[in-house]
Amino acid sequence: MKRLLFAFFFAGSAVAGPIAYVPNEKSGTISLIDTATDQVVAQIAAGRKPRGIAVSPDGKRLYVSDQPANALLIVNLEQRAVEKSIDLGESPEGVSVSPDGRTVAAASELANAVILVDALSGGVLATIKTEGKNPEHAVFSPDGRWLYVSAEDASQVDVINVGERKQVASIEVKRRPRGIAFTPDGKRAYVACELDDTVFAIDVTTHRAIAAIPAGKFSNGVAISPKGDKVYVSNGRGASVSVIDVATNQVVSTVEVGQRPWNMALTPDGTKLYVANGRSNSVSVIDTARLRRVGDIPVGELPWGVVIY
C-alpha cells in the first residue's frame, strides 16, 4: 500500500470524551471529534475514498472500506497507522464488527456479496453471495448470530446465518433499503427504505416486518438509543432526522440538520447523536434529551458516516 495513514494533532488539544470517527469520501480522510468539546482534534489520511467504518469492541482498531481500491483498511488507533490493506470484492461500502470483535463484515456492491474478514489477521474467511443487488450495509445482530444486509437495488433485507455462512432468508420491505440497526436486546431491527420514505420494524425471531413507519424524504441512516426506546432516521433530501418511539412505532419528533444527512452514531450514554451531512461537509450534533440540534462541526468533504468509541 503506497499511501500510509497518518494523523495531524492540533497543538494543545486534550481529548476528554469519547471520540467520533467520521470518514470523508472526497477528502480521503477520517476526522476525529472529541465529543466532550465537539471539536475536531485530528485528521487521518485513509485511502482514496473511505466510506464504511467500524470500530473494534476494545477501541484499538478501525475498519474502513476504501471503495476505489476495493480494499478494507485495518487502522491501529494506538499507532495511528494502517496495519493491513485487505483486498475485497468490488466497491465495498458498509462495514460492521461482530460483538466478540473477531469478525468484520463488509458489503461489496458490485460483487453482490458480503465478505467476512478475520479482524486480527486480516484473512478473508468467506464470501457470501446475497440475493439483493448492490448490498450497501451488512450489520451484525447483538448476539452475532445474524447479519442483516440491505441492498440499493432491492426491496428486501437479506438474512445471513453467520455460523453457516450462507443466506437463509429475505425480508420483504420497500425500495432501496439502506441503513439498518438492531435494538440492544436483539429482538427488533429497523431498516430505512430510501425511495419510499419509509422505515420498517422487523421481528428478528421470525425475520418478518411488523410495521411500516412513514419517515422523511429519502430516509437513509438508522441509529438506536442504548435503552432501545428511540430510533433515529436521517432523511437525505429532508435535511432532517426523524425520531421514532419504539413502543408505538410512530414518529414523535423531527430535527433539522445539515444537507444530505447520511449515517449517524450515538455517544455511549445516548445523550448526543452525531449526523454526517454529506453536502454540508459537517456533522450535526443533536441533544437527544431536548431533541434539538446544538451544533455543527466542520469536517472533510462528503462525510459518509460516524462511529463512536
NORGI-V966249 format. One record per residue. N is the residue number from 1. RES is the residue in three letters. PSI is psi in degrees with one decimal (NA if undefined). OMEGA is omega as a letter, one per 30 degrees, with the letter a starting at -180 (* if undefined). BURIAL is I if it has 16 or more other ideal C-beta (glycine too) atoms within 10 Angstrom, else O. Layout:
n = (N N)
res = (RES RES)
psi = (PSI PSI)
omega = (OMEGA OMEGA)
burial = (BURIAL BURIAL)
//
This chain:
n = (1 2 3 4 5 6 7 8 9 10 11 12 13 14 15 16 17 18 19 20 21 22 23 24 25 26 27 28 29 30 31 32 33 34 35 36 37 38 39 40 41 42 43 44 45 46 47 48 49 50 51 52 53 54 55 56 57 58 59 60 61 62 63 64 65 66 67 68 69 70 71 72 73 74 75 76 77 78 79 80 81 82 83 84 85 86 87 88 89 90 91 92 93 94 95 96 97 98 99 100 101 102 103 104 105 106 107 108 109 110 111 112 113 114 115 116 117 118 119 120 121 122 123 124 125 126 127 128 129 130 131 132 133 134 135 136 137 138 139 140 141 142 143 144 145 146 147 148 149 150 151 152 153 154 155 156 157 158 159 160 161 162 163 164 165 166 167 168 169 170 171 172 173 174 175 176 177 178 179 180 181 182 183 184 185 186 187 188 189 190 191 192 193 194 195 196 197 198 199 200 201 202 203 204 205 206 207 208 209 210 211 212 213 214 215 216 217 218 219 220 221 222 223 224 225 226 227 228 229 230 231 232 233 234 235 236 237 238 239 240 241 242 243 244 245 246 247 248 249 250 251 252 253 254 255 256 257 258 259 260 261 262 263 264 265 266 267 268 269 270 271 272 273 274 275 276 277 278 279 280 281 282 283 284 285 286 287 288 289 290 291 292 293 294 295 296 297 298 299 300 301 302 303 304 305 306 307 308 309)
res = (MET LYS ARG LEU LEU PHE ALA PHE PHE PHE ALA GLY SER ALA VAL ALA GLY PRO ILE ALA TYR VAL PRO ASN GLU LYS SER GLY THR ILE SER LEU ILE ASP THR ALA THR ASP GLN VAL VAL ALA GLN ILE ALA ALA GLY ARG LYS PRO ARG GLY ILE ALA VAL SER PRO ASP GLY LYS ARG LEU TYR VAL SER ASP GLN PRO ALA ASN ALA LEU LEU ILE VAL ASN LEU GLU GLN ARG ALA VAL GLU LYS SER ILE ASP LEU GLY GLU SER PRO GLU GLY VAL SER VAL SER PRO ASP GLY ARG THR VAL ALA ALA ALA SER GLU LEU ALA ASN ALA VAL ILE LEU VAL ASP ALA LEU SER GLY GLY VAL LEU ALA THR ILE LYS THR GLU GLY LYS ASN PRO GLU HIS ALA VAL PHE SER PRO ASP GLY ARG TRP LEU TYR VAL SER ALA GLU ASP ALA SER GLN VAL ASP VAL ILE ASN VAL GLY GLU ARG LYS GLN VAL ALA SER ILE GLU VAL LYS ARG ARG PRO ARG GLY ILE ALA PHE THR PRO ASP GLY LYS ARG ALA TYR VAL ALA CYS GLU LEU ASP ASP THR VAL PHE ALA ILE ASP VAL THR THR HIS ARG ALA ILE ALA ALA ILE PRO ALA GLY LYS PHE SER ASN GLY VAL ALA ILE SER PRO LYS GLY ASP LYS VAL TYR VAL SER ASN GLY ARG GLY ALA SER VAL SER VAL ILE ASP VAL ALA THR ASN GLN VAL VAL SER THR VAL GLU VAL GLY GLN ARG PRO TRP ASN MET ALA LEU THR PRO ASP GLY THR LYS LEU TYR VAL ALA ASN GLY ARG SER ASN SER VAL SER VAL ILE ASP THR ALA ARG LEU ARG ARG VAL GLY ASP ILE PRO VAL GLY GLU LEU PRO TRP GLY VAL VAL ILE TYR)
psi = (122.7 -33.2 105.8 152.4 139.7 168.7 146.3 127.5 136.5 131.9 133.3 -0.3 142.3 124.8 125.8 -21.8 -177.0 152.0 133.9 126.3 127.2 111.6 131.0 109.0 -54.2 -30.8 -21.7 36.0 166.9 124.1 137.2 120.2 126.7 113.6 -11.4 -34.6 -12.0 43.3 142.9 125.2 -8.9 156.5 131.3 129.3 130.8 77.9 -164.1 -34.2 75.7 134.8 -89.1 144.2 140.4 157.7 142.9 154.1 -26.4 0.9 14.3 -18.0 148.3 147.2 120.2 129.1 129.5 98.1 -51.3 -28.2 -3.7 46.6 156.5 123.6 130.6 116.2 121.5 113.9 -20.9 -40.5 -14.8 55.0 153.9 120.8 -41.9 153.5 116.8 130.0 131.6 -173.9 172.5 137.7 63.4 144.2 -103.7 143.6 139.9 161.3 138.9 153.6 -30.1 -1.7 6.1 -23.5 137.8 135.3 130.4 128.5 127.8 108.7 -59.3 -20.2 -9.6 54.5 162.2 129.2 126.7 130.7 138.3 122.7 -27.6 -49.0 -24.7 3.8 141.4 124.2 -36.3 152.2 115.2 115.1 145.8 152.5 -40.4 139.8 144.3 58.9 134.7 -42.1 140.0 113.1 129.2 142.4 159.0 -26.3 -1.0 5.3 -36.0 152.4 125.2 131.6 124.4 149.8 137.1 -37.0 55.3 166.8 41.9 158.9 123.7 142.2 121.2 129.3 113.4 -41.3 -40.4 -15.9 50.6 156.9 132.9 -10.2 165.8 146.3 122.9 126.7 -137.9 -164.9 140.2 68.0 139.8 -103.4 145.0 140.8 147.8 147.2 153.5 -29.9 -5.3 6.8 -26.4 154.8 152.1 135.0 135.2 130.0 107.4 -48.6 -13.9 9.0 43.5 143.6 132.5 134.7 132.4 133.6 116.5 -28.5 -41.8 -9.0 50.3 144.1 135.2 -9.8 144.4 119.5 116.3 132.8 -158.6 -176.7 124.5 58.8 138.3 -85.0 154.8 136.0 147.9 138.8 152.6 -29.2 -14.5 15.7 -14.9 142.0 131.5 130.9 122.7 142.3 103.9 -46.3 -5.7 -8.4 48.3 169.7 125.4 141.8 122.1 133.0 119.3 -33.5 -34.3 -12.3 44.3 146.5 125.7 -13.3 157.1 129.8 127.1 140.3 -157.3 -172.5 137.6 60.3 137.0 -111.6 161.0 168.0 151.9 150.6 157.0 -31.6 -2.4 8.5 -21.2 141.7 132.0 125.3 121.4 122.3 101.3 -41.3 -9.2 -5.7 46.3 168.0 122.0 142.9 125.7 128.1 112.5 -19.5 -43.2 -10.0 57.7 138.1 128.6 -1.1 164.9 130.2 117.7 134.2 -149.4 -168.1 135.2 60.1 134.5 -29.0 -171.6 140.7 143.3 136.8 NA)
omega = (a a a l l a l a l a l a l a a a l a l l a l a a a a a a l l l a l a l a a l l a l l a l a l a a a l a a l l l a l l a a l l a l l a a a a a l l l a l a l l a a l l a l a l l l a l l l a a l a l a l l a a l l l l a a a l a a l a l a l a a a a l l a a l a l l l a a a l a a l a l l a l l a a l l a l a a a a l a l l a l l a a a l l l a a l a a l l a l l a a l l l l a l l a l l l a l l a a l l a l l l a l a l a a l l a l l a l l a a a l a a a l a a l l a a a l l a l a a l l a a l l l a l a a a a l l a l l a l l l a l l a a a l l l a l l a a l a a l a a a l a a l l l l l a l a a a l a l l a l l l a l l a a a l a l *)
burial = (O O O O I O I O O O O O O O I O I I I I I I I I I O I I I I I I I I I O O I O I I I I I I I I O I I I I I I I I O O O O I I I I I I I O I I I I I I I O I O O O O I O I I I O I I O I I I I I I I I O O I O I I I I I I I O I I I I I I I O I O O I O I I O O I O I O I O I I I I I I I I O O I O I I I I I I I O I I I I I I I O I O O O O I O I I I O I I O I I I I I I I I O O I O I I I I I I I O I I I I I I I O I O O I O I O I O I O I I O I I I I I I I I O O I O I I I I I I I O I I I I I I I O I O O I O I O O O I O I I O I I I I I I I I O O I O I I I I I I I O I I I I I I I O I O O I O I O O I I O I I O I I I I I I I I)
//
